[in-house]
Amino acid sequence: LEDIYGRSHALSSMQDHSLIVLYFFNTKSTSSQDGLLILNRLIGKYGNTDLLVWGITNSPKSEVSDFVVSHNAGFPVMLDNAGVSEAYQAQLILPTVVILGPKLKVLDFYQGGGATTEKMLVSLAERELQRDVPLVAEAISQEVQAKNPANTKAKTIYGYAALKAGKSDKAKEVFSQLSKKQGSEGVLGDEGMVAVLAQEGKTEQALNLATEVEAKAPARAFVHKVKGDILYSQNRPEQALAEYQKASDKPEGEIFQKTEAHNKLGRLYASVGNYNQARVEFDQTVAIDPYNVVAMANKGV
Protein backbone atom coordinates (compact mmCIF):
# COMPACT_ATOMS: atom_id res chain seq x y z
CA LEU A 1 0.00 0.00 0.00
CA GLU A 2 0.99 3.66 -0.39
CA ASP A 3 0.89 6.28 2.34
CA ILE A 4 -0.39 9.82 1.76
CA TYR A 5 3.06 10.88 0.52
CA GLY A 6 3.07 8.20 -2.17
CA ARG A 7 5.66 6.01 -0.43
CA SER A 8 5.11 2.30 -0.91
CA HIS A 9 5.04 -0.13 2.04
CA ALA A 10 5.20 -3.90 1.52
CA LEU A 11 4.52 -6.17 4.48
CA SER A 12 6.49 -8.97 2.83
CA SER A 13 9.67 -6.92 3.28
CA MET A 14 9.23 -6.86 7.07
CA GLN A 15 9.85 -10.57 7.72
CA ASP A 16 12.73 -9.83 10.10
CA HIS A 17 10.90 -7.20 12.16
CA SER A 18 9.97 -8.54 15.58
CA LEU A 19 6.78 -6.58 16.40
CA ILE A 20 4.35 -4.94 14.00
CA VAL A 21 0.93 -3.46 14.72
CA LEU A 22 -1.47 -3.21 11.77
CA TYR A 23 -4.14 -0.75 12.88
CA PHE A 24 -7.25 -0.49 10.65
CA PHE A 25 -9.29 2.62 11.50
CA ASN A 26 -11.63 5.36 10.31
CA THR A 27 -10.47 8.98 10.42
CA LYS A 28 -13.94 10.24 11.43
CA SER A 29 -14.38 7.92 14.41
CA THR A 30 -12.70 8.89 17.70
CA SER A 31 -13.32 5.44 19.21
CA SER A 32 -11.67 3.94 16.14
CA GLN A 33 -8.59 6.15 16.61
CA ASP A 34 -8.22 5.93 20.40
CA GLY A 35 -5.65 3.15 20.63
CA LEU A 36 -3.78 4.44 17.60
CA LEU A 37 -3.25 7.86 19.18
CA ILE A 38 -1.96 6.24 22.37
CA LEU A 39 0.54 4.27 20.27
CA ASN A 40 1.49 7.51 18.52
CA ARG A 41 2.31 9.14 21.88
CA LEU A 42 4.48 6.15 22.80
CA ILE A 43 6.35 6.30 19.49
CA GLY A 44 7.02 9.99 20.11
CA LYS A 45 8.27 9.31 23.63
CA TYR A 46 10.34 6.22 22.80
CA GLY A 47 11.72 7.05 19.40
CA ASN A 48 14.38 4.35 19.64
CA THR A 49 11.88 1.52 20.08
CA ASP A 50 11.57 -0.84 17.13
CA LEU A 51 7.83 -1.21 17.67
CA LEU A 52 6.41 -0.68 14.17
CA VAL A 53 2.89 0.74 13.76
CA TRP A 54 1.13 0.94 10.39
CA GLY A 55 -2.20 2.75 10.13
CA ILE A 56 -4.48 1.49 7.34
CA THR A 57 -7.75 3.13 6.31
CA ASN A 58 -10.43 3.31 3.64
CA SER A 59 -11.13 6.97 4.48
CA PRO A 60 -10.74 9.60 1.70
CA LYS A 61 -7.21 10.86 1.11
CA SER A 62 -8.06 14.45 2.13
CA GLU A 63 -9.37 13.24 5.51
CA VAL A 64 -6.30 11.06 6.00
CA SER A 65 -4.00 14.00 5.26
CA ASP A 66 -5.84 16.13 7.83
CA PHE A 67 -5.53 13.31 10.40
CA VAL A 68 -1.78 12.91 9.85
CA VAL A 69 -1.14 16.65 10.15
CA SER A 70 -3.46 17.38 13.09
CA HIS A 71 -2.10 14.48 15.17
CA ASN A 72 1.51 14.74 14.01
CA ALA A 73 1.47 11.04 13.20
CA GLY A 74 4.82 9.36 13.78
CA PHE A 75 3.85 6.28 11.75
CA PRO A 76 2.84 5.76 8.12
CA VAL A 77 -0.89 5.94 7.37
CA MET A 78 -1.75 3.98 4.24
CA LEU A 79 -4.68 4.27 1.88
CA ASP A 80 -6.24 0.88 1.27
CA ASN A 81 -6.93 0.60 -2.44
CA ALA A 82 -6.02 -3.08 -2.70
CA GLY A 83 -8.55 -4.91 -0.50
CA VAL A 84 -6.21 -5.34 2.44
CA SER A 85 -8.97 -4.43 4.92
CA GLU A 86 -11.15 -7.17 3.48
CA ALA A 87 -8.30 -9.69 3.79
CA TYR A 88 -8.01 -8.88 7.51
CA GLN A 89 -11.81 -8.79 8.12
CA ALA A 90 -11.47 -5.10 8.92
CA GLN A 91 -14.51 -3.65 7.16
CA LEU A 92 -17.54 -3.77 9.45
CA ILE A 93 -15.88 -3.41 12.86
CA LEU A 94 -13.25 -0.73 13.47
CA PRO A 95 -10.71 -0.51 14.83
CA THR A 96 -9.36 -3.90 13.87
CA VAL A 97 -5.88 -4.43 15.26
CA VAL A 98 -3.52 -7.22 14.24
CA ILE A 99 -0.28 -7.75 16.18
CA LEU A 100 2.39 -9.57 14.21
CA GLY A 101 5.52 -11.21 15.58
CA PRO A 102 8.69 -12.60 13.94
CA LYS A 103 8.20 -13.92 10.40
CA LEU A 104 4.87 -12.03 10.35
CA LYS A 105 3.16 -14.60 12.59
CA VAL A 106 -0.21 -13.32 13.83
CA LEU A 107 0.07 -13.14 17.63
CA ASP A 108 -3.12 -11.24 18.48
CA PHE A 109 -6.28 -10.08 16.70
CA TYR A 110 -8.69 -7.51 18.16
CA GLN A 111 -11.85 -5.83 16.88
CA GLY A 112 -13.69 -2.90 18.42
CA GLY A 113 -12.84 0.05 20.67
CA GLY A 114 -13.38 0.75 24.35
CA ALA A 115 -12.68 -2.31 26.50
CA THR A 116 -11.24 -4.15 23.49
CA THR A 117 -8.71 -1.36 22.94
CA GLU A 118 -7.67 -1.78 26.58
CA LYS A 119 -7.17 -5.52 26.06
CA MET A 120 -5.13 -4.85 22.93
CA LEU A 121 -2.84 -2.39 24.72
CA VAL A 122 -2.33 -4.70 27.71
CA SER A 123 -1.48 -7.53 25.31
CA LEU A 124 1.01 -5.26 23.55
CA ALA A 125 2.57 -4.34 26.91
CA GLU A 126 2.97 -8.04 27.66
CA ARG A 127 4.63 -8.58 24.28
CA GLU A 128 7.07 -5.77 25.05
CA LEU A 129 7.82 -7.46 28.37
CA GLN A 130 8.52 -10.68 26.46
CA ARG A 131 10.83 -8.74 24.16
CA ASP A 132 12.70 -7.45 27.22
CA VAL A 133 11.66 -3.83 26.68
CA PRO A 134 10.30 -3.12 30.18
CA LEU A 135 10.24 0.68 29.85
CA VAL A 136 7.81 0.54 26.93
CA ALA A 137 5.75 -2.14 28.72
CA GLU A 138 5.55 0.21 31.73
CA ALA A 139 4.50 3.15 29.56
CA ILE A 140 1.72 1.22 27.79
CA SER A 141 0.44 -0.09 31.12
CA GLN A 142 0.39 3.44 32.52
CA GLU A 143 -1.64 4.66 29.53
CA VAL A 144 -4.23 1.96 30.19
CA GLN A 145 -4.36 2.72 33.92
CA ALA A 146 -4.81 6.43 33.20
CA LYS A 147 -8.00 5.59 31.31
CA ASN A 148 -9.13 2.79 33.61
CA PRO A 149 -7.51 2.72 37.08
CA ALA A 150 -9.38 -0.53 37.80
CA ASN A 151 -7.58 -2.52 35.09
CA THR A 152 -5.85 -5.15 37.23
CA LYS A 153 -3.94 -6.81 34.42
CA ALA A 154 -2.42 -3.48 33.37
CA LYS A 155 -1.27 -2.95 36.97
CA THR A 156 0.19 -6.46 37.09
CA ILE A 157 2.15 -6.01 33.85
CA TYR A 158 3.38 -2.63 35.13
CA GLY A 159 4.62 -4.30 38.33
CA TYR A 160 6.53 -7.01 36.50
CA ALA A 161 7.95 -4.47 34.03
CA ALA A 162 9.17 -2.35 36.95
CA LEU A 163 10.71 -5.43 38.58
CA LYS A 164 12.46 -6.35 35.33
CA ALA A 165 13.76 -2.78 35.00
CA GLY A 166 15.29 -3.01 38.48
CA LYS A 167 12.68 -0.80 40.16
CA SER A 168 11.78 -3.21 42.96
CA ASP A 169 10.30 -0.42 45.14
CA LYS A 170 7.75 0.46 42.43
CA ALA A 171 6.95 -3.20 41.87
CA LYS A 172 6.51 -3.77 45.61
CA GLU A 173 4.15 -0.79 45.83
CA VAL A 174 1.96 -2.10 43.01
CA PHE A 175 1.83 -5.70 44.22
CA SER A 176 1.33 -4.85 47.91
CA GLN A 177 -1.71 -2.73 47.00
CA LEU A 178 -3.17 -5.55 44.91
CA SER A 179 -2.48 -8.15 47.59
CA LYS A 180 -4.78 -6.29 50.00
CA LYS A 181 -7.75 -6.92 47.70
CA GLN A 182 -10.02 -9.95 47.68
CA GLY A 183 -10.31 -12.73 45.12
CA SER A 184 -8.25 -12.89 41.93
CA GLU A 185 -6.81 -9.39 42.39
CA GLY A 186 -5.34 -10.38 45.73
CA VAL A 187 -3.85 -13.54 44.23
CA LEU A 188 -2.15 -11.55 41.47
CA GLY A 189 -0.75 -9.19 44.09
CA ASP A 190 0.54 -12.07 46.20
CA GLU A 191 2.17 -13.67 43.13
CA GLY A 192 3.97 -10.42 42.42
CA MET A 193 5.12 -10.14 46.03
CA VAL A 194 6.56 -13.68 45.78
CA ALA A 195 8.63 -12.49 42.81
CA VAL A 196 9.73 -9.34 44.66
CA LEU A 197 10.77 -11.27 47.78
CA ALA A 198 12.70 -13.79 45.69
CA GLN A 199 14.54 -11.01 43.82
CA GLU A 200 15.43 -9.37 47.15
CA GLY A 201 16.91 -12.66 48.38
CA LYS A 202 14.23 -13.21 51.03
CA THR A 203 13.85 -16.82 50.00
CA GLU A 204 12.08 -18.23 53.05
CA GLN A 205 9.47 -15.48 53.00
CA ALA A 206 9.02 -16.03 49.26
CA LEU A 207 8.57 -19.80 49.70
CA ASN A 208 6.07 -19.34 52.53
CA LEU A 209 4.00 -16.83 50.57
CA ALA A 210 4.18 -19.06 47.47
CA THR A 211 2.69 -21.92 49.50
CA GLU A 212 -0.14 -19.63 50.61
CA VAL A 213 -0.84 -18.60 47.01
CA GLU A 214 -0.83 -22.22 45.89
CA ALA A 215 -3.50 -23.02 48.50
CA LYS A 216 -5.66 -20.05 47.40
CA ALA A 217 -5.29 -20.57 43.64
CA PRO A 218 -4.14 -24.13 42.86
CA ALA A 219 -4.51 -23.66 39.09
CA ARG A 220 -1.99 -20.79 38.93
CA ALA A 221 1.48 -21.58 37.59
CA PHE A 222 3.79 -18.71 38.49
CA VAL A 223 4.54 -19.42 42.16
CA HIS A 224 5.80 -22.89 41.18
CA LYS A 225 8.26 -21.28 38.78
CA VAL A 226 9.58 -18.99 41.53
CA LYS A 227 9.79 -21.90 43.97
CA GLY A 228 11.74 -23.83 41.32
CA ASP A 229 14.21 -20.95 40.95
CA ILE A 230 14.79 -20.79 44.70
CA LEU A 231 15.18 -24.55 45.10
CA TYR A 232 17.60 -24.70 42.17
CA SER A 233 19.69 -21.91 43.70
CA GLN A 234 19.79 -23.98 46.91
CA ASN A 235 21.21 -26.95 44.96
CA ARG A 236 18.02 -28.99 45.25
CA PRO A 237 17.57 -29.90 41.56
CA GLU A 238 15.06 -32.73 41.97
CA GLN A 239 12.67 -30.57 43.99
CA ALA A 240 13.22 -27.70 41.55
CA LEU A 241 12.38 -30.03 38.64
CA ALA A 242 9.10 -30.99 40.30
CA GLU A 243 8.14 -27.33 40.76
CA TYR A 244 9.01 -26.39 37.17
CA GLN A 245 6.95 -29.34 35.96
CA LYS A 246 3.97 -28.11 37.99
CA ALA A 247 4.45 -24.61 36.59
CA SER A 248 4.42 -25.87 33.00
CA ASP A 249 1.37 -28.10 33.62
CA LYS A 250 -0.86 -25.63 35.48
CA PRO A 251 -3.47 -24.02 33.18
CA GLU A 252 -3.46 -20.43 34.49
CA GLY A 253 -0.73 -17.80 34.17
CA GLU A 254 0.59 -15.03 31.96
CA ILE A 255 2.49 -15.88 28.79
CA PHE A 256 5.89 -14.74 30.06
CA GLN A 257 5.40 -16.75 33.26
CA LYS A 258 4.60 -20.00 31.46
CA THR A 259 7.54 -19.65 29.08
CA GLU A 260 10.00 -19.06 31.91
CA ALA A 261 8.85 -22.33 33.48
CA HIS A 262 9.32 -24.32 30.26
CA ASN A 263 12.76 -22.79 29.70
CA LYS A 264 13.95 -23.54 33.24
CA LEU A 265 12.60 -27.08 32.93
CA GLY A 266 14.60 -27.49 29.73
CA ARG A 267 17.74 -26.24 31.48
CA LEU A 268 17.30 -28.81 34.24
CA TYR A 269 16.71 -31.68 31.81
CA ALA A 270 19.84 -30.65 29.89
CA SER A 271 21.90 -30.55 33.10
CA VAL A 272 21.20 -34.25 33.72
CA GLY A 273 21.81 -35.25 30.10
CA ASN A 274 18.18 -35.65 29.02
CA TYR A 275 18.70 -33.60 25.86
CA ASN A 276 15.67 -34.87 23.94
CA GLN A 277 13.26 -33.70 26.64
CA ALA A 278 15.24 -30.47 27.03
CA ARG A 279 14.70 -29.67 23.34
CA VAL A 280 10.99 -30.39 23.71
CA GLU A 281 10.77 -27.82 26.52
CA PHE A 282 12.77 -25.20 24.59
CA ASP A 283 10.54 -25.74 21.55
CA GLN A 284 7.44 -25.26 23.69
CA THR A 285 8.93 -22.06 25.09
CA VAL A 286 9.48 -20.56 21.63
CA ALA A 287 6.09 -21.76 20.38
CA ILE A 288 4.40 -19.77 23.16
CA ASP A 289 6.87 -16.87 23.11
CA PRO A 290 8.58 -16.27 19.75
CA TYR A 291 10.78 -13.58 21.37
CA ASN A 292 12.49 -15.90 23.84
CA VAL A 293 16.07 -15.80 22.52
CA VAL A 294 17.34 -17.42 25.73
CA ALA A 295 15.41 -20.61 24.97
CA MET A 296 16.61 -20.50 21.36
CA ALA A 297 20.21 -20.21 22.56
CA ASN A 298 19.70 -23.00 25.09
CA LYS A 299 18.35 -25.25 22.33
CA GLY A 300 21.43 -24.42 20.20
CA VAL A 301 23.71 -25.41 23.05
Backbone torsions as a table, in degrees:
resi	resn	phi	psi	omega
1	LEU	NA	159.8	176.5
2	GLU	-107.7	144.2	173.9
3	ASP	-84.4	-175.6	-174.5
4	ILE	-69.3	-14.6	178.8
5	TYR	-94.7	3.7	178.8
6	GLY	84.0	8.1	178.5
7	ARG	-82.0	135.6	-177.3
8	SER	-88.7	141.0	179.1
9	HIS	-130.2	121.5	-179.6
10	ALA	-114.9	120.2	-179.2
11	LEU	-62.7	-31.8	-178.4
12	SER	-61.9	-20.9	-179.5
13	SER	-85.0	-1.3	-175.4
14	MET	-106.2	23.6	-176.5
15	GLN	-55.1	-34.3	-174.6
16	ASP	-91.5	0.2	179.2
17	HIS	-81.1	137.9	-169.7
18	SER	-87.1	-22.5	-178.5
19	LEU	-150.1	117.4	-178.1
20	ILE	-129.5	134.1	174.7
21	VAL	-111.4	117.4	172.3
22	LEU	-95.3	115.9	-173.0
23	TYR	-117.2	105.1	179.2
24	PHE	-90.4	125.5	-173.0
25	PHE	-150.7	172.3	176.7
26	ASN	-118.4	132.5	-174.5
27	THR	-71.8	-13.1	-179.9
28	LYS	-97.6	-4.4	-176.0
29	SER	-110.5	115.5	-179.6
30	THR	-67.2	-37.5	178.5
31	SER	-66.3	-29.3	178.1
32	SER	-71.8	-30.0	-175.8
33	GLN	-92.6	-14.2	-168.3
34	ASP	-50.2	-57.6	-178.7
35	GLY	-64.1	-34.2	-179.1
36	LEU	-65.3	-40.1	180.0
37	LEU	-70.5	-32.2	173.8
38	ILE	-64.1	-44.4	177.7
39	LEU	-62.6	-35.7	178.9
40	ASN	-63.9	-40.2	177.6
41	ARG	-63.3	-40.3	-179.8
42	LEU	-65.8	-40.5	177.5
43	ILE	-62.0	-40.5	178.3
44	GLY	-65.7	-35.2	-177.9
45	LYS	-79.8	-37.0	-178.3
46	TYR	-117.7	71.2	-176.0
47	GLY	-62.5	-22.3	-177.1
48	ASN	-89.3	-1.7	178.1
49	THR	-72.1	146.7	179.2
50	ASP	-96.3	18.4	170.8
51	LEU	-64.8	123.2	-176.4
52	LEU	-108.0	123.4	178.9
53	VAL	-116.0	129.0	174.3
54	TRP	-120.5	120.6	173.7
55	GLY	-88.0	136.3	-178.7
56	ILE	-133.2	131.2	-175.4
57	THR	-147.7	154.3	172.5
58	ASN	-99.5	5.8	-179.6
59	SER	-66.5	156.4	178.8
60	PRO	-60.1	150.9	-175.6
61	LYS	-59.4	-38.0	-178.7
62	SER	-64.0	-40.0	178.3
63	GLU	-67.2	-37.7	179.9
64	VAL	-66.3	-41.8	177.9
65	SER	-60.4	-43.7	178.1
66	ASP	-61.5	-40.9	-179.7
67	PHE	-62.5	-47.1	-177.7
68	VAL	-61.8	-42.7	-178.2
69	VAL	-71.6	-47.3	-175.0
70	SER	-66.3	-29.8	-178.4
71	HIS	-104.7	3.2	179.6
72	ASN	49.4	54.8	-173.5
73	ALA	-61.0	126.4	179.3
74	GLY	-95.9	19.4	-178.8
75	PHE	-139.4	156.7	177.9
76	PRO	-72.0	137.4	173.5
77	VAL	-112.9	119.7	-171.7
78	MET	-106.7	145.4	177.9
79	LEU	-91.6	121.8	-175.7
80	ASP	-87.0	99.7	176.1
81	ASN	-116.9	20.3	-175.7
82	ALA	-132.8	16.2	176.3
83	GLY	74.1	21.1	-179.8
84	VAL	-67.0	-39.0	179.2
85	SER	-59.8	-41.0	178.6
86	GLU	-63.7	-40.1	-179.4
87	ALA	-63.0	-30.2	-179.4
88	TYR	-102.0	15.9	179.1
89	GLN	55.1	39.3	-175.1
90	ALA	-112.9	49.9	-179.6
91	GLN	-111.8	-47.9	-174.5
92	LEU	-86.5	-34.3	-177.3
93	ILE	-116.7	120.1	177.3
94	LEU	-128.9	144.7	0.9
95	PRO	-75.2	154.3	165.6
96	THR	-115.3	127.3	-174.7
97	VAL	-124.2	127.1	179.6
98	VAL	-119.2	122.9	178.3
99	ILE	-103.0	121.6	-177.7
100	LEU	-109.1	141.3	177.1
101	GLY	-106.0	-160.9	179.6
102	PRO	-55.1	143.6	-178.2
103	LYS	60.1	24.5	175.8
104	LEU	63.8	26.0	177.1
105	LYS	-69.9	131.8	177.8
106	VAL	-73.3	116.2	179.3
107	LEU	-94.3	-40.0	-177.3
108	ASP	-145.4	150.2	-179.2
109	PHE	-140.6	121.7	-176.9
110	TYR	-130.4	143.7	175.1
111	GLN	-133.1	132.8	177.9
112	GLY	105.2	160.0	-179.9
113	GLY	-99.2	-157.6	176.6
114	GLY	61.3	-122.4	-177.9
115	ALA	-62.1	-32.3	179.4
116	THR	-68.4	-37.0	175.6
117	THR	-62.0	-40.7	176.1
118	GLU	-58.3	-47.4	-179.5
119	LYS	-60.4	-41.7	179.9
120	MET	-61.8	-44.3	-178.2
121	LEU	-67.8	-39.7	177.5
122	VAL	-64.0	-41.5	177.3
123	SER	-61.6	-40.7	179.0
124	LEU	-65.9	-38.6	176.6
125	ALA	-61.6	-40.9	179.2
126	GLU	-65.6	-38.2	177.1
127	ARG	-63.7	-39.0	178.2
128	GLU	-66.5	-33.9	175.8
129	LEU	-65.9	-41.1	175.7
130	GLN	-61.5	-36.5	-178.3
131	ARG	-80.8	3.3	180.0
132	ASP	63.8	43.6	173.9
133	VAL	-121.3	69.3	-171.5
134	PRO	-64.0	-29.7	-178.8
135	LEU	-65.0	-40.2	178.4
136	VAL	-71.3	-38.8	176.2
137	ALA	-59.3	-42.7	176.5
138	GLU	-59.5	-47.4	-175.7
139	ALA	-63.3	-42.7	179.0
140	ILE	-64.1	-43.4	179.5
141	SER	-60.8	-39.7	178.9
142	GLN	-64.8	-38.1	177.8
143	GLU	-61.5	-42.5	179.8
144	VAL	-65.6	-44.4	-178.9
145	GLN	-65.6	-31.8	177.9
146	ALA	-62.8	-35.5	179.0
147	LYS	-83.5	-35.4	-177.4
148	ASN	-141.7	89.9	-178.1
149	PRO	-60.4	-15.5	-177.7
150	ALA	-89.5	2.8	-177.5
151	ASN	-76.1	99.5	-174.3
152	THR	-66.3	-39.9	-177.5
153	LYS	-65.6	-37.0	177.0
154	ALA	-62.3	-40.9	177.7
155	LYS	-63.0	-42.2	-178.6
156	THR	-63.0	-47.1	178.7
157	ILE	-61.5	-40.3	177.8
158	TYR	-59.7	-43.4	-179.7
159	GLY	-61.6	-45.2	-179.9
160	TYR	-69.9	-33.5	176.8
161	ALA	-65.8	-42.2	177.5
162	ALA	-62.5	-42.0	179.4
163	LEU	-62.5	-42.2	-179.7
164	LYS	-68.0	-29.1	179.5
165	ALA	-84.6	3.4	178.7
166	GLY	83.7	14.8	-179.9
167	LYS	-101.7	69.0	-173.9
168	SER	-64.9	-30.0	179.3
169	ASP	-64.6	-42.2	177.9
170	LYS	-65.0	-43.9	-179.9
171	ALA	-61.2	-44.0	-179.3
172	LYS	-61.7	-40.1	179.6
173	GLU	-61.4	-46.0	-179.3
174	VAL	-63.7	-50.5	-174.3
175	PHE	-70.9	-34.4	179.0
176	SER	-67.0	-35.8	176.6
177	GLN	-65.9	-43.4	179.3
178	LEU	-66.0	-37.9	-175.5
179	SER	-65.4	-19.0	178.6
180	LYS	-79.4	-10.5	-178.0
181	LYS	-87.1	168.3	-178.8
182	GLN	-93.0	162.8	172.1
183	GLY	67.9	-144.1	-173.3
184	SER	-64.8	-32.6	178.3
185	GLU	-62.4	-44.2	178.8
186	GLY	-63.1	-37.5	178.2
187	VAL	-63.6	-44.5	179.1
188	LEU	-62.4	-38.1	177.2
189	GLY	-65.5	-42.6	178.5
190	ASP	-64.0	-40.8	177.2
191	GLU	-57.8	-46.4	179.6
192	GLY	-62.7	-38.8	178.9
193	MET	-66.0	-33.8	174.7
194	VAL	-59.3	-44.6	180.0
195	ALA	-65.1	-41.1	179.2
196	VAL	-63.2	-48.2	-179.5
197	LEU	-60.9	-40.9	179.4
198	ALA	-64.5	-41.7	-179.6
199	GLN	-67.3	-30.6	178.8
200	GLU	-80.9	-3.2	179.6
201	GLY	83.9	9.5	178.7
202	LYS	-89.2	70.6	-167.9
203	THR	-67.6	-40.1	-178.4
204	GLU	-66.2	-42.3	176.9
205	GLN	-62.5	-40.4	179.3
206	ALA	-63.1	-44.9	-179.5
207	LEU	-64.5	-41.4	179.6
208	ASN	-63.9	-44.5	180.0
209	LEU	-67.8	-36.7	177.6
210	ALA	-60.3	-40.2	178.3
211	THR	-64.3	-38.2	177.3
212	GLU	-64.6	-43.2	179.9
213	VAL	-63.6	-42.1	179.6
214	GLU	-59.1	-39.1	178.8
215	ALA	-68.3	-37.0	-179.3
216	LYS	-74.3	-40.4	-173.3
217	ALA	-135.4	77.1	-173.6
218	PRO	-65.3	-14.4	179.8
219	ALA	-88.4	-7.8	-176.7
220	ARG	-81.0	143.6	-172.3
221	ALA	-96.8	-31.9	-162.5
222	PHE	-62.2	-41.0	-176.2
223	VAL	-62.6	-29.2	177.7
224	HIS	-68.2	-35.0	177.2
225	LYS	-64.9	-44.3	179.3
226	VAL	-65.0	-42.7	177.3
227	LYS	-60.2	-40.1	177.6
228	GLY	-60.9	-42.6	178.3
229	ASP	-59.7	-45.4	-177.8
230	ILE	-65.7	-45.7	-178.7
231	LEU	-64.1	-37.5	178.4
232	TYR	-65.9	-40.0	179.0
233	SER	-67.5	-21.8	177.5
234	GLN	-92.2	12.5	178.8
235	ASN	60.7	44.1	176.2
236	ARG	-122.5	67.2	-170.9
237	PRO	-62.1	-36.5	-178.7
238	GLU	-66.3	-41.6	177.3
239	GLN	-68.6	-36.9	177.0
240	ALA	-62.6	-43.0	179.5
241	LEU	-58.2	-43.6	-179.7
242	ALA	-62.0	-40.3	179.8
243	GLU	-69.4	-41.7	177.6
244	TYR	-63.1	-36.9	178.8
245	GLN	-64.5	-42.0	176.3
246	LYS	-61.2	-43.1	-178.6
247	ALA	-62.0	-38.2	-179.1
248	SER	-76.9	-23.3	-178.3
249	ASP	-89.0	-28.1	-176.6
250	LYS	-65.2	141.3	-172.7
251	PRO	-78.3	-22.2	-172.2
252	GLU	-109.3	138.5	178.3
253	GLY	157.2	159.5	178.3
254	GLU	-74.6	160.7	-176.3
255	ILE	-57.3	-49.9	-175.4
256	PHE	-65.1	-26.8	178.4
257	GLN	-72.8	-43.1	-179.6
258	LYS	-65.4	-39.9	-177.4
259	THR	-68.9	-35.8	177.3
260	GLU	-61.4	-38.5	179.8
261	ALA	-65.2	-46.1	179.0
262	HIS	-62.1	-41.1	-179.0
263	ASN	-65.6	-44.9	179.1
264	LYS	-64.4	-36.8	177.7
265	LEU	-63.2	-41.6	176.6
266	GLY	-61.7	-40.1	178.2
267	ARG	-60.9	-42.8	-179.0
268	LEU	-67.0	-43.3	177.8
269	TYR	-60.9	-40.7	179.9
270	ALA	-65.1	-35.2	-176.9
271	SER	-67.5	-21.8	178.2
272	VAL	-105.9	11.8	174.2
273	GLY	86.2	6.5	178.4
274	ASN	-89.4	74.3	-171.6
275	TYR	-71.6	-32.3	179.2
276	ASN	-62.7	-47.0	179.5
277	GLN	-69.1	-32.9	176.5
278	ALA	-60.8	-44.1	179.9
279	ARG	-64.5	-36.8	177.3
280	VAL	-59.5	-44.8	-179.1
281	GLU	-66.3	-41.6	178.7
282	PHE	-64.9	-38.6	177.4
283	ASP	-63.8	-40.3	178.2
284	GLN	-64.9	-37.0	177.8
285	THR	-59.1	-50.0	-176.2
286	VAL	-71.3	-30.9	177.6
287	ALA	-63.9	-37.9	178.7
288	ILE	-80.4	-38.8	-175.3
289	ASP	-130.2	94.1	-176.8
290	PRO	-67.9	-4.4	179.5
291	TYR	-96.3	-0.7	-171.8
292	ASN	-80.1	84.4	-177.6
293	VAL	-70.2	-24.6	178.3
294	VAL	-63.4	-45.5	178.4
295	ALA	-65.0	-37.5	177.1
296	MET	-62.1	-43.6	179.3
297	ALA	-65.0	-41.3	178.6
298	ASN	-61.2	-40.8	178.2
299	LYS	-62.9	-42.1	178.2
300	GLY	-59.7	-42.3	178.7
301	VAL	-62.3	NA	NA
